[in-house]
């Protein structure tokens, strides 16, 4: 740990999180087993957490809760000291960024209101976002190997995914949630992206939670691994490389 005192407030804190999907009346059906039960972990600035385990729905739900998409008791989940569901400024400010797998069916494209089926070029999408550091944009375009002439209505899933990730990362974030986001990327683009994200943590003090079932090339990437979601989590500090 380099001898530094570990007194930082956590950027992400989950305490005894239990979650059951509500029924039609908005309440969990009687006797329904919780999808997530008694989950606890916390992360600080600069840390990278892999969310693993066979329960794909559980991983996605945790990220959605952290991203403010499901309401839970504010005492259970804090992001940057605030309740993600109740404090909408977290996501609108860009401090909290969520990139998930639902974008294909979602008109909102990485938080921007653009229909992904429109006849629009990748260049127009990426250069249409205001207030962006041009150097950061150029670096992301290079890392993700985005061809600015791609037309979104003709692009493949992998090409759209690259543009989506690029859009989502154009502005700096404090907490980034990634849900199986690299499944459509080739090995090189994925490796380049993970290297870039590791650098963001080291240089900007960002916190990243990445849910994935593909572990190739991740040996030295995470500072924490969080496993089974049905019991209290053991977060293994596998590398003190932060």
Secondary structure, 3 states (H helix, E strand, C coil): CCCCCCCCCCCEEEEEEEECCECCCCCECCCCCCCEEEEEEEECCCCEEEECCCCHHHHHHHHHHHCCCCCCCCCCEEECCECCCCCCHHHHCCCEEEECHHHHHCCEECCEECCCCCCCEHHHHHHCCCCCCHHHHHHHHHHCCCCCCCECCCCCHHHHHHHHHHHHHCCCCCEEEEECCCCCCCHHHHHHHHHHHHHHHHHHCCEEEEECCCCCCCCCCCCEEECCCCCCCCEEECCCCC
